[in-house]
Amino acid sequence: MRLKMLIGMSGPDFTVDPGDVTEHFSKKEAARLIRAGYAEEAPPVERKKPETKQEWDEERAMLLAENEQLKADALAFAERETALLSQVETLTSFKDSVTAAVHVIHPPVETIVTEDNRETRG
């Protein structure tokens, strides 16, 4: 559902200002924003249907180019995700090594709290 925002708001993955038209929200959330007075329904985008073969060819070329760009973006994101997962594994291994080394130097001390709230270390 297309919304025209009446107020500005932001979240972890979006920002909208007053007057912005967005399709970021689900129908349920859009209805809630309209009821709350934060947005109003925006008219649908009217697309001109291509009339000539040349216009159809241009439309097709534009969509194919957009599709190729989206594929390239998806591949780049997948490669970045793989690199980040590798870094997470490396850092987790490093953390485990450091934790083990610290426990060798300073073994953990067990604290026991008795019924009368006195702490004893053993």
C-alpha positions as CSV (number, residue, x, y, z in Angstrom):
1,M,0.0,0.0,0.0
2,R,1.4,3.4,-1.0
3,L,1.4,6.0,1.8
4,K,2.1,9.7,1.9
5,M,3.7,10.4,5.2
6,L,2.3,13.3,7.3
7,I,5.1,13.1,9.9
8,G,8.7,12.0,9.8
9,M,9.8,8.7,11.3
10,S,12.7,6.3,11.1
11,G,13.5,2.7,12.0
12,P,16.5,0.4,11.7
13,D,16.1,0.1,7.9
14,F,14.1,3.1,6.8
15,T,13.6,6.8,7.2
16,V,10.7,8.9,5.9
17,D,10.0,12.6,6.0
18,P,6.7,14.4,5.9
19,G,5.5,14.4,2.3
20,D,7.4,11.2,1.3
21,V,5.5,8.6,-0.6
22,T,6.5,5.0,0.4
23,E,5.6,1.4,0.0
24,H,7.7,0.3,2.9
25,F,4.9,-0.8,5.2
26,S,2.6,-3.8,5.1
27,K,-1.1,-3.3,4.5
28,K,-1.9,-3.9,8.2
29,E,0.8,-1.4,9.4
30,A,-0.2,1.1,6.7
31,A,-3.9,1.0,7.9
32,R,-2.6,1.5,11.5
33,L,-0.6,4.5,10.5
34,I,-3.5,6.0,8.6
35,R,-5.8,5.5,11.6
36,A,-3.2,7.2,13.9
37,G,-3.0,10.2,11.6
38,Y,0.6,9.6,10.7
39,A,0.0,9.0,7.0
40,E,-2.6,9.1,4.3
41,E,-3.2,6.7,1.4
42,A,-1.3,7.9,-1.7
43,P,-2.8,7.4,-5.2
44,P,-1.4,4.5,-7.2
45,V,1.3,5.1,-9.7
46,E,-0.2,5.3,-13.2
47,R,2.2,3.7,-15.7
48,K,1.9,4.4,-19.3
49,K,1.6,1.2,-21.2
50,P,4.0,1.1,-24.1
51,E,2.3,1.5,-27.4
52,T,4.9,0.9,-30.1
53,K,7.4,-2.0,-30.5
54,Q,10.2,0.4,-29.9
55,E,8.6,1.5,-26.5
56,W,8.2,-2.2,-25.6
57,D,11.8,-2.9,-26.5
58,E,13.0,0.0,-24.4
59,E,10.8,-1.2,-21.5
60,R,12.2,-4.7,-21.8
61,A,15.8,-3.5,-22.0
62,M,15.3,-1.3,-18.9
63,L,13.8,-4.3,-17.0
64,L,16.6,-6.6,-18.1
65,A,19.2,-4.1,-17.1
66,E,17.5,-3.7,-13.7
67,N,17.4,-7.4,-13.3
68,E,21.1,-7.8,-14.1
69,Q,21.9,-5.1,-11.5
70,L,19.8,-6.8,-8.9
71,K,21.6,-10.1,-9.6
72,A,24.9,-8.4,-9.3
73,D,23.8,-6.8,-6.0
74,A,22.6,-10.1,-4.7
75,L,26.0,-11.7,-5.6
76,A,27.9,-8.9,-3.9
77,F,25.7,-9.2,-0.8
78,A,26.3,-13.0,-0.7
79,E,30.1,-12.5,-1.0
80,R,30.0,-9.9,1.8
81,E,28.0,-12.3,4.0
82,T,30.5,-15.1,3.4
83,A,33.4,-12.8,4.3
84,L,31.6,-11.6,7.5
85,L,30.7,-15.1,8.5
86,S,34.4,-16.0,8.1
87,Q,35.3,-13.1,10.3
88,V,32.8,-14.1,12.9
89,E,34.3,-17.6,13.0
90,T,37.8,-16.2,13.3
91,L,36.8,-13.8,16.1
92,T,34.9,-16.6,18.0
93,S,38.0,-18.8,17.8
94,F,40.2,-16.0,19.1
95,K,37.8,-15.3,21.9
96,D,37.8,-19.0,22.9
97,S,41.6,-19.0,22.9
98,V,41.8,-15.9,25.0
99,T,39.2,-17.2,27.4
100,A,41.1,-20.5,27.8
101,A,44.4,-18.6,28.4
102,V,42.8,-16.4,31.0
103,H,41.3,-19.5,32.8
104,V,44.8,-21.1,32.9
105,I,46.3,-17.9,34.4
106,H,43.4,-17.1,36.7
107,P,41.2,-20.2,37.2
108,P,37.5,-19.4,37.8
109,V,36.4,-19.3,41.4
110,E,33.1,-20.7,42.3
111,T,31.0,-18.6,44.6
112,I,28.5,-20.3,46.7
113,V,25.7,-18.3,48.5
114,T,24.5,-20.0,51.6
115,E,21.0,-19.8,53.0
116,D,21.9,-16.9,55.3
117,N,23.2,-15.0,52.2
118,R,26.9,-15.4,53.1
119,E,29.3,-15.9,50.2
120,T,31.9,-18.5,50.3
121,R,34.5,-19.1,47.6
122,G,35.6,-22.6,46.9
